[in-house]
């Protein structure tokens, strides 16, 4: 029923600065900059998914609610949107599997030229989603696809897609029940590594992976899950690292990844509070 990740939304205090930073990090220009009551957003489309950066703007109840959300959770990933071809059918199925949703609604935004974008979604109640914001987005099979955000640097030095999103949990079996049994994602790997002090669960979701991590030193508890970071793919990690560093951003050196045959580096600044890894090679299971 779930065909992949539709988009990942991050909420930030300084919208303009964060969008500019991501243009540098990705080497790409947003497909869309839009406005809705109380908010603004910039959309970076990649093959199979998108990143949506959201900020609060103006006055009124919607703006107040957006600012309260950012004040509560800080600059961070707000939610993970999962793509489904039939929103009503998917919602009914997942409700039969014990998940609860807020009422379905349509999100609409308008750009500076007056053009409108709209998408249908259903947000899962946080208790059902183990404490994080998960939502379903309708993408009908015959719907037109958005083009990839245009590169403003050489393609090999630009970010080309998402590899995985990390979710932190204190109860890995609860995560297996949600992402595997209820949402139907394919559990491709369940590995405990004493050296790293962690148990990792890899759930395939379209072209990307939802990686759920749990500390082996932390007792199982009912504490809510939280989003960790994002890992993005690049063709040439040395070129990407040099390009981002030359723009004045704080990045690590390129190093060998944990998985043989991978190279990685970390972006330490400008990411809107989101831990960010760049990688090349076959990392996702």
ZIVEN-V814491 format. One record per pair of residues at least 12 apart in sequence whose C-alpha atoms are under 10 Angstrom apart, sorted by sequence separation. I is the first residue (numbers start at 0). J is the second residue. D is the distance in Angstrom with one decimal. If there is no record, write none. Layout:
i j d
I J D
I J D
This chain:
i j d
29 41 6.1
30 42 5.7
31 43 7.4
40 52 5.3
41 53 6.8
53 65 9.2
54 66 8.2
55 67 9.6
105 117 6.5
106 118 5.5
107 119 9.1
121 133 8.9
122 134 4.1
123 135 7.8
147 159 8.9
188 200 5.6
189 201 6.6
199 211 5.8
200 212 6.4
212 224 9.9
240 252 7.5
241 253 9.5
251 263 9.1
252 264 5.9
253 265 8.1
264 276 5.9
265 277 6.2
28 41 9.5
29 42 5.3
30 43 5.7
31 44 8.9
39 52 8.4
40 53 4.4
41 54 9.0
55 68 9.7
90 103 9.2
105 118 5.6
106 119 6.5
121 134 5.6
122 135 6.4
147 160 9.5
187 200 7.7
188 201 5.0
189 202 9.2
198 211 8.2
199 212 4.7
200 213 8.6
211 224 9.4
240 253 7.2
251 264 5.6
252 265 7.7
263 276 6.8
264 277 5.4
265 278 8.8
18 32 9.8
28 42 9.0
29 43 4.6
30 44 6.5
39 53 5.8
40 54 6.2
55 69 8.7
104 118 8.6
105 119 4.6
106 120 7.5
120 134 6.7
121 135 5.2
122 136 8.8
175 189 9.6
186 200 7.1
187 201 5.5
188 202 7.3
198 212 5.8
199 213 6.6
211 225 9.8
239 253 9.7
250 264 7.1
251 265 5.2
252 266 9.7
263 277 5.4
264 278 6.6
28 43 7.2
29 44 7.3
30 45 9.9
38 53 7.0
39 54 5.3
40 55 8.7
54 69 8.6
104 119 6.1
105 120 6.3
120 135 5.3
121 136 6.8
186 201 5.9
187 202 5.8
188 203 9.2
197 212 6.6
198 213 5.2
199 214 8.9
211 226 9.1
212 227 8.8
237 252 8.6
238 253 10.0
250 265 5.6
251 266 6.7
262 277 8.3
263 278 4.3
264 279 9.4
27 43 7.8
28 44 9.4
38 54 5.7
39 55 6.2
40 56 9.9
53 69 9.8
87 103 8.8
103 119 7.4
104 120 5.8
105 121 8.8
119 135 8.3
120 136 4.4
121 137 8.7
185 201 8.3
186 202 4.4
187 203 6.5
197 213 5.5
198 214 6.3
211 227 9.0
236 252 9.8
237 253 6.5
249 265 8.6
250 266 4.5
251 267 7.5
262 278 5.6
263 279 6.5
27 44 9.4
37 54 8.7
38 55 4.3
39 56 6.5
86 103 8.8
103 120 5.9
104 121 6.5
119 136 5.8
120 137 6.2
184 201 9.5
185 202 5.3
186 203 6.5
196 213 8.6
197 214 4.5
198 215 6.4
210 227 9.3
236 253 7.0
237 254 9.7
249 266 6.3
250 267 5.5
261 278 6.8
262 279 5.3
263 280 8.9
25 43 9.0
27 45 9.9
37 55 5.8
38 56 4.9
39 57 9.5
102 120 9.1
103 121 4.5
104 122 8.7
118 136 7.1
119 137 5.6
120 138 9.7
171 189 9.7
184 202 5.8
185 203 5.2
186 204 9.5
196 214 5.9
197 215 5.0
210 228 9.8
236 254 9.5
248 266 7.7
249 267 5.3
250 268 7.5
261 279 5.6
262 280 6.6
30 49 9.9
32 51 9.6
34 53 9.7
36 55 9.2
37 56 5.1
38 57 7.5
101 120 9.9
102 121 6.6
103 122 7.2
118 137 7.1
119 138 8.4
183 202 9.4
184 203 6.1
185 204 7.3
195 214 8.8
196 215 5.2
197 216 8.0
210 229 9.8
248 267 7.7
249 268 5.4
260 279 8.5
261 280 4.5
262 281 9.5
263 282 9.9
29 49 10.0
31 51 9.5
32 52 9.4
33 53 9.7
34 54 9.6
35 55 9.5
36 56 8.2
37 57 5.6
38 58 9.5
54 74 9.8
101 121 6.5
102 122 7.6
103 123 9.7
118 138 8.4
183 203 9.9
184 204 6.2
185 205 9.6
195 215 8.9
196 216 6.8
197 217 9.5
209 229 9.8
248 268 6.1
249 269 8.3
260 280 6.0
261 281 6.4
262 282 9.2
22 43 8.9
29 50 9.4
32 53 9.9
34 55 9.6
35 56 9.0
36 57 8.1
37 58 6.5
53 74 10.0
100 121 6.6
101 122 5.6
102 123 9.2
183 204 9.5
184 205 9.1
187 208 9.2
189 210 9.9
191 212 9.7
193 214 9.8
196 217 9.6
247 268 9.6
248 269 7.2
259 280 8.7
260 281 7.1
261 282 6.5
18 40 8.9
21 43 9.0
29 51 9.3
34 56 8.7
36 58 8.9
37 59 6.8
99 121 10.0
100 122 5.7
101 123 6.1
102 124 10.0
178 200 10.0
186 208 9.6
188 210 9.3
189 211 9.5
190 212 9.8
191 213 9.1
192 214 9.8
193 215 7.6
208 230 9.8
244 266 9.1
256 278 7.8
258 280 8.9
259 281 8.6
260 282 8.3
18 41 7.0
29 52 9.9
36 59 8.4
37 60 7.5
38 61 7.6
39 62 9.9
52 75 10.0
53 76 10.0
99 122 8.8
100 123 4.2
101 124 6.2
178 201 9.9
179 202 7.5
185 208 9.4
186 209 9.5
189 212 9.9
191 214 9.4
192 215 8.5
193 216 9.6
207 230 9.8
240 263 9.4
243 266 8.5
255 278 9.4
256 279 8.8
258 281 8.1
259 282 8.5
15 39 9.8
17 41 9.9
18 42 9.3
36 60 8.9
37 61 4.7
38 62 6.3
52 76 9.2
53 77 9.0
99 123 5.9
100 124 5.2
101 125 9.7
178 202 7.3
179 203 9.7
184 208 9.5
185 209 9.9
186 210 9.8
191 215 7.9
207 231 9.8
240 264 7.2
253 277 9.1
254 278 9.5
255 279 9.8
256 280 9.0
258 282 6.3
14 39 8.1
15 40 9.6
18 43 9.6
36 61 6.2
37 62 3.8
38 63 9.8
51 76 9.7
52 77 9.5
98 123 7.4
99 124 5.7
100 125 8.8
175 200 8.1
178 203 9.8
184 209 9.0
236 261 9.9
237 262 9.0
239 264 9.4
240 265 8.8
250 275 9.9
251 276 9.8
253 278 9.0
257 282 8.6
258 283 9.3
14 40 8.0
15 41 9.3
35 61 9.1
36 62 7.2
37 63 7.5
38 64 9.9
50 76 10.0
51 77 9.8
98 124 8.0
99 125 8.8
100 126 9.9
174 200 8.6
175 201 9.9
178 204 9.8
236 262 7.0
237 263 9.2
240 266 8.6
250 276 9.7
256 282 8.3
14 41 8.9
35 62 9.7
37 64 8.3
38 65 7.3
51 78 9.9
98 125 9.9
99 126 8.3
100 127 8.2
171 198 8.0
175 202 9.0
235 262 9.3
236 263 7.0
237 264 8.9
37 65 7.2
38 66 9.4
98 126 8.9
99 127 6.0
100 128 9.7
171 199 8.6
172 200 9.9
236 264 7.5
21 50 9.8
37 66 9.1
50 79 9.8
94 123 9.9
98 127 5.4
99 128 8.7
171 200 7.9
233 262 9.7
10 40 9.1
90 120 9.9
93 123 9.8
97 127 7.9
98 128 7.8
168 198 9.9
233 263 9.3
9 40 9.6
21 52 9.2
49 80 9.5
90 121 7.6
105 136 9.8
178 209 8.7
232 263 9.2
8 40 9.4
48 80 9.2
89 121 9.7
90 122 9.7
103 135 9.4
167 199 9.7
231 263 9.7
8 41 9.9
18 51 9.7
48 81 9.3
86 119 7.7
87 120 9.6
90 123 9.3
100 133 9.7
101 134 9.6
103 136 10.0
166 199 10.0
178 211 9.4
230 263 9.4
8 42 9.2
18 52 7.0
48 82 8.9
86 120 7.2
87 121 9.0
100 134 8.6
165 199 9.8
166 200 9.7
230 264 9.9
7 42 9.9
17 52 8.0
18 53 9.2
47 82 9.6
86 121 7.6
100 135 9.7
131 166 8.8
165 200 9.8
230 265 9.2
6 42 9.1
17 53 9.6
18 54 9.9
131 167 9.9
165 201 9.4
175 211 9.0
6 43 9.2
15 52 9.7
17 54 9.5
83 120 9.5
164 201 9.9
174 211 7.4
240 277 8.6
6 44 8.5
14 52 7.5
15 53 9.9
82 120 9.3
130 168 9.7
163 201 9.0
174 212 9.5
239 277 8.6
5 44 9.6
6 45 9.4
14 53 6.9
15 54 8.6
81 120 9.4
129 168 8.6
163 202 9.5
174 213 9.9
239 278 9.9
5 45 9.9
13 53 9.6
14 54 5.2
80 120 8.6
81 121 9.9
163 203 9.1
171 211 7.5
6 47 8.7
7 48 7.9
8 49 8.6
9 50 7.7
10 51 8.6
11 52 7.3
12 53 8.8
13 54 7.2
14 55 7.9
80 121 9.3
129 170 9.4
163 204 9.1
170 211 9.9
171 212 7.6
229 270 9.9
236 277 7.3
5 47 7.0
6 48 5.2
7 49 6.4
8 50 6.0
9 51 6.3
10 52 6.1
11 53 6.3
12 54 6.3
13 55 9.0
14 56 9.2
80 122 8.7
169 211 10.0
170 212 9.4
171 213 6.4
228 270 10.0
236 278 6.7
237 279 9.8
4 47 6.9
5 48 4.8
6 49 4.4
7 50 5.0
8 51 4.7
9 52 5.1
10 53 4.7
11 54 5.5
12 55 7.5
79 122 9.8
163 206 9.1
164 207 8.0
165 208 8.6
166 209 7.3
167 210 8.5
168 211 6.8
169 212 8.5
170 213 7.1
171 214 9.5
234 277 9.9
235 278 8.8
236 279 6.3
3 47 7.1
4 48 5.5
5 49 6.4
6 50 5.5
7 51 6.1
8 52 5.9
9 53 6.0
10 54 5.9
11 55 8.2
12 56 10.0
78 122 9.4
129 173 7.9
162 206 7.8
163 207 5.4
164 208 6.5
165 209 6.1
166 210 6.2
167 211 5.8
168 212 6.1
169 213 5.8
170 214 9.4
228 272 9.0
229 273 7.0
230 274 8.5
231 275 7.7
232 276 8.6
233 277 6.6
234 278 8.3
235 279 7.0
236 280 9.7
2 47 9.4
3 48 7.7
4 49 8.1
5 50 8.9
6 51 6.7
7 52 8.5
8 53 7.0
9 54 8.7
10 55 8.5
90 135 8.1
128 173 10.0
129 174 7.7
161 206 8.1
162 207 5.2
163 208 4.5
164 209 5.2
165 210 4.8
166 211 4.7
167 212 5.0
168 213 5.3
169 214 7.2
227 272 10.0
228 273 5.4
229 274 6.4
230 275 5.9
231 276 6.2
232 277 5.8
233 278 6.0
234 279 6.0
235 280 9.7
89 135 8.2
128 174 9.1
160 206 8.9
161 207 6.3
162 208 6.4
163 209 5.7
164 210 6.0
165 211 5.8
166 212 6.2
167 213 6.1
168 214 8.1
169 215 9.3
173 219 9.8
227 273 7.3
228 274 4.4
229 275 5.2
230 276 4.6
231 277 4.9
232 278 5.1
233 279 5.5
234 280 8.2
89 136 9.9
160 207 8.6
161 208 8.6
162 209 9.0
163 210 6.5
164 211 8.5
165 212 7.1
166 213 8.8
167 214 8.6
170 217 9.4
172 219 9.3
173 220 9.9
226 273 8.9
227 274 6.8
228 275 5.7
229 276 6.4
230 277 5.7
231 278 6.2
232 279 5.7
233 280 8.7
87 135 10.0
89 137 9.2
129 177 8.0
162 210 9.9
169 217 6.9
170 218 8.4
171 219 8.1
173 221 9.1
226 274 9.8
227 275 9.3
228 276 7.8
229 277 8.7
230 278 7.0
231 279 8.6
232 280 8.2
86 135 7.0
128 177 7.2
168 217 9.8
169 218 7.1
170 219 5.1
171 220 9.8
232 281 9.6
85 135 9.7
86 136 6.9
87 137 8.8
127 177 8.2
128 178 9.1
169 219 5.2
170 220 6.1
174 224 8.9
232 282 9.3
84 135 9.8
85 136 8.9
86 137 5.2
168 219 8.8
169 220 5.6
170 221 7.1
173 224 9.9
79 131 8.5
80 132 8.5
81 133 7.5
82 134 8.7
83 135 6.6
84 136 8.3
85 137 6.0
86 138 8.2
168 220 9.0
169 221 7.1
170 222 8.2
230 282 9.8
12 65 9.9
78 131 7.0
79 132 6.4
80 133 5.9
81 134 6.1
82 135 5.9
83 136 6.1
84 137 5.5
85 138 7.3
86 139 8.9
168 221 9.2
169 222 6.5
170 223 9.0
171 224 9.9
230 283 9.8
11 65 9.9
12 66 8.0
77 131 8.1
78 132 4.6
79 133 5.0
80 134 4.8
81 135 4.8
82 136 5.0
83 137 5.1
84 138 4.8
85 139 6.6
168 222 7.9
169 223 7.7
170 224 8.4
10 65 8.6
11 66 9.2
76 131 9.6
77 132 6.6
78 133 5.6
79 134 6.4
80 135 5.5
81 136 5.9
82 137 6.0
83 138 5.8
84 139 4.4
85 140 9.0
168 223 7.2
169 224 7.0
10 66 9.3
76 132 9.1
77 133 9.0
78 134 7.3
79 135 8.6
80 136 6.2
81 137 8.6
82 138 6.1
83 139 7.5
84 140 6.1
167 223 9.0
168 224 4.6
169 225 9.6
11 68 9.9
12 69 6.9
17 74 9.9
79 136 9.9
80 137 9.8
81 138 9.6
82 139 9.2
83 140 9.2
84 141 9.3
167 224 5.6
168 225 6.8
10 68 8.4
11 69 6.6
12 70 8.5
84 142 9.5
166 224 6.8
167 225 5.3
168 226 8.8
10 69 6.3
11 70 9.4
166 225 5.8
167 226 5.9
168 227 9.7
9 69 9.6
10 70 10.0
165 225 8.8
166 226 4.4
167 227 5.9
11 72 9.7
12 73 7.9
13 74 8.9
165 226 6.1
166 227 5.2
167 228 9.4
10 72 8.8
11 73 7.2
12 74 6.5
164 226 8.0
165 227 4.8
166 228 7.7
10 73 7.8
11 74 4.6
12 75 9.8
164 227 7.3
165 228 5.3
166 229 9.6
9 73 9.9
10 74 5.7
11 75 6.9
164 228 6.0
165 229 6.3
9 74 7.3
10 75 6.0
11 76 8.9
163 228 8.6
164 229 4.7
165 230 8.3
9 75 5.6
10 76 6.5
11 77 9.3
163 229 6.0
164 230 6.4
8 75 8.8
9 76 4.2
10 77 5.9
162 229 7.8
163 230 5.3
164 231 9.0
8 76 6.0
9 77 4.9
10 78 9.0
40 108 8.5
161 229 7.6
162 230 5.4
163 231 7.2
7 76 7.3
8 77 5.5
9 78 7.0
39 108 8.2
40 109 10.0
41 110 10.0
161 230 6.2
162 231 5.2
163 232 9.2
7 77 7.8
8 78 5.3
9 79 9.2
38 108 9.1
39 109 9.3
40 110 9.6
160 230 9.1
161 231 4.5
162 232 5.9
7 78 6.0
8 79 6.5
35 106 8.5
36 107 9.3
39 110 9.3
160 231 5.9
161 232 5.9
162 233 9.6
6 78 8.6
7 79 4.8
8 80 7.8
35 107 6.6
36 108 8.5
159 231 7.5
160 232 5.4
161 233 9.3
6 79 6.5
7 80 5.9
34 107 8.4
35 108 4.9
36 109 9.9
158 231 6.6
159 232 5.8
160 233 7.6
210 283 9.1
5 79 8.1
6 80 5.1
7 81 8.8
33 107 9.0
34 108 5.1
35 109 6.6
158 232 5.8
159 233 5.8
209 283 9.6
210 284 9.9
4 79 7.5
5 80 5.4
6 81 7.2
33 108 5.3
34 109 5.2
35 110 9.1
157 232 8.9
158 233 4.8
159 234 7.6
208 283 6.6
4 80 6.0
5 81 5.2
6 82 8.2
32 108 8.7
33 109 5.0
34 110 6.1
157 233 6.3
158 234 7.7
207 283 7.4
208 284 7.7
3 80 8.9
4 81 4.6
5 82 4.8
31 108 9.7
32 109 8.2
33 110 4.3
34 111 8.1
156 233 6.8
157 234 7.7
158 235 9.3
206 283 9.4
207 284 9.1
3 81 6.0
4 82 5.5
5 83 8.5
31 109 9.4
32 110 5.9
33 111 7.1
155 233 6.9
156 234 6.7
157 235 8.3
158 236 9.3
2 81 7.6
3 82 5.3
4 83 9.0
31 110 7.4
32 111 7.9
33 112 9.6
34 113 9.8
98 177 8.8
154 233 8.9
155 234 5.0
156 235 5.7
157 236 9.2
1 81 6.5
2 82 5.6
3 83 7.7
31 111 9.9
33 113 9.3
35 115 10.0
97 177 9.7
154 234 8.0
155 235 5.4
156 236 7.1
203 283 8.6
0 81 9.9
1 82 5.7
2 83 5.8
33 114 8.9
34 115 9.3
96 177 9.5
154 235 9.1
155 236 8.5
156 237 8.1
157 238 8.6
158 239 7.8
202 283 9.7
203 284 7.6
0 82 8.6
1 83 4.9
2 84 7.6
33 115 8.2
34 116 9.9
155 237 9.9
156 238 5.2
157 239 6.3
201 283 8.1
202 284 8.6
0 83 6.1
1 84 7.8
33 116 8.3
98 181 7.8
155 238 7.5
156 239 4.4
157 240 9.9
201 284 7.0
0 84 7.4
1 85 9.5
96 180 8.5
97 181 7.7
98 182 9.2
155 239 7.7
156 240 8.2
0 85 8.2
31 116 9.1
79 164 8.9
96 181 5.8
153 238 9.3
154 239 9.7
156 241 8.9
157 242 9.0
0 86 9.6
95 181 9.2
96 182 8.5
153 239 9.4
156 242 7.4
157 243 9.8
94 181 9.2
152 239 9.6
156 243 9.3
0 88 8.8
1 89 8.0
76 164 9.9
93 181 6.6
0 89 6.5
92 181 9.0
93 182 6.9
92 182 9.3
93 183 9.5
152 242 9.0
130 221 9.8
0 92 9.0
129 221 8.7
130 222 8.2
131 223 7.3
132 224 9.8
0 93 9.7
89 182 9.4
129 222 8.5
130 223 4.5
131 224 6.1
132 225 9.0
129 223 5.6
130 224 5.3
131 225 5.8
132 226 9.1
128 223 9.0
129 224 5.7
130 225 7.0
131 226 7.1
188 283 9.9
49 145 9.7
128 224 8.4
129 225 8.6
130 226 9.7
187 283 9.6
188 284 7.1
47 144 9.5
48 145 9.8
126 223 8.4
187 284 6.4
46 144 9.6
47 145 9.7
49 147 8.9
125 223 8.9
186 284 9.6
46 145 9.0
48 147 9.4
49 148 9.1
125 224 9.7
44 144 9.9
45 145 8.8
46 146 8.2
47 147 9.3
44 145 7.0
45 146 7.8
46 147 6.3
81 182 9.8
44 146 6.9
45 147 4.9
46 148 9.3
43 146 9.8
44 147 4.9
45 148 6.5
43 147 7.7
44 148 5.1
45 149 9.5
43 148 5.6
44 149 8.8
42 148 8.4
43 149 9.0
165 274 9.5
49 160 8.7
50 161 9.2
164 275 9.7
48 160 7.8
49 161 8.5
45 158 8.9
46 159 7.6
47 160 7.8
48 161 7.5
163 276 9.7
45 159 6.7
46 160 6.1
47 161 8.5
162 276 9.5
30 145 8.4
44 159 9.8
45 160 5.5
46 161 8.4
162 277 8.9
30 146 8.0
44 160 8.9
45 161 7.7
161 277 9.4
162 278 8.2
30 147 7.6
31 148 8.9
161 278 9.8
162 279 9.5
29 147 9.2
30 148 5.2
28 147 9.6
29 148 5.7
30 149 7.5
158 277 8.1
162 281 9.4
163 282 9.2
27 147 9.1
28 148 5.8
29 149 7.6
158 278 9.4
162 282 7.7
163 283 7.1
27 148 6.0
28 149 5.7
29 150 9.5
162 283 6.4
163 284 9.9
26 148 9.5
27 149 5.4
28 150 6.5
82 204 9.4
162 284 9.8
25 148 9.5
26 149 8.5
27 150 4.2
28 151 6.8
81 204 8.5
82 205 9.1
8 132 9.7
26 150 5.7
27 151 5.3
28 152 10.0
81 205 9.6
25 150 8.1
26 151 5.5
27 152 7.4
7 133 9.6
25 151 9.1
26 152 5.5
27 153 9.9
7 134 9.9
25 152 9.1
26 153 8.2
27 154 9.4
6 134 9.8
22 150 9.2
23 151 9.1
26 154 8.3
5 134 9.6
6 135 9.9
22 151 8.6
23 152 9.3
5 135 8.3
6 136 8.7
26 156 7.4
27 157 7.0
79 209 9.8
4 135 9.2
5 136 6.7
25 156 8.7
26 157 4.8
27 158 7.9
4 136 9.0
5 137 8.7
24 156 9.9
25 157 5.6
26 158 6.7
27 159 9.3
5 138 8.2
24 157 8.0
25 158 4.9
26 159 9.4
1 135 8.5
23 157 9.2
24 158 7.6
25 159 8.0
1 136 9.6
22 157 9.9
25 160 9.5
1 137 9.9
2 138 9.1
79 226 9.1
77 225 9.8
78 226 8.4
76 225 9.1
77 226 8.3
76 226 6.5
75 226 8.2
76 227 8.1
75 227 8.9
76 228 8.0
75 228 9.0
76 229 9.2
4 161 9.6
7 164 8.9
48 205 9.2
47 205 7.4
48 206 8.6
47 206 6.5
48 207 8.7
4 164 9.9
46 206 8.5
47 207 8.3
1 182 7.4
3 184 9.2
0 182 8.2
1 183 7.5
2 184 9.2
0 183 7.6
1 184 7.5
0 184 9.1
75 270 8.8
76 271 8.4
74 270 9.0
75 271 6.2
76 272 7.9
74 271 5.4
75 272 5.0
76 273 6.6
73 271 9.1
74 272 4.9
75 273 5.5
76 274 9.7
73 272 7.7
74 273 7.6
75 274 9.0
3 203 8.4
4 204 6.4
5 205 9.5
3 204 4.7
4 205 6.6
2 204 6.9
3 205 3.8
4 206 8.1
1 204 7.6
2 205 5.5
3 206 6.7
4 207 7.4
1 205 8.1
2 206 9.0
3 207 7.4
4 208 9.0
3 208 9.1
4 209 9.3
25 231 9.1
25 232 10.0
25 233 9.2
26 239 8.6
25 239 8.8
24 239 8.3
24 240 9.1
26 242 8.7
26 243 8.6
24 242 8.6
25 243 8.8
23 242 8.4
24 243 6.0
52 271 8.8
23 243 6.5
24 244 9.5
23 244 9.8
7 229 9.6
24 246 9.1
20 243 9.6
23 246 7.3
23 247 9.9
24 248 8.6
23 248 8.9
20 246 9.5
20 248 8.5
24 266 8.2
24 268 9.8
24 269 8.3
23 269 9.2
24 270 8.3
20 268 8.7
21 269 7.2
20 269 5.4
21 270 6.8
19 269 8.8
20 270 7.0
21 271 8.8
18 269 9.0
20 271 8.7
24 275 10.0
17 269 6.3
18 270 9.1
16 269 8.1
17 270 6.8
18 271 8.9
24 277 9.7
16 270 10.0
17 271 6.0
16 271 9.2
17 272 9.7
14 271 8.9
13 271 8.5
11 270 9.6
12 271 8.4
11 271 6.0
9 270 9.6
10 271 7.7
11 272 8.1
9 271 7.5
10 272 9.2
9 272 8.9
9 273 8.3
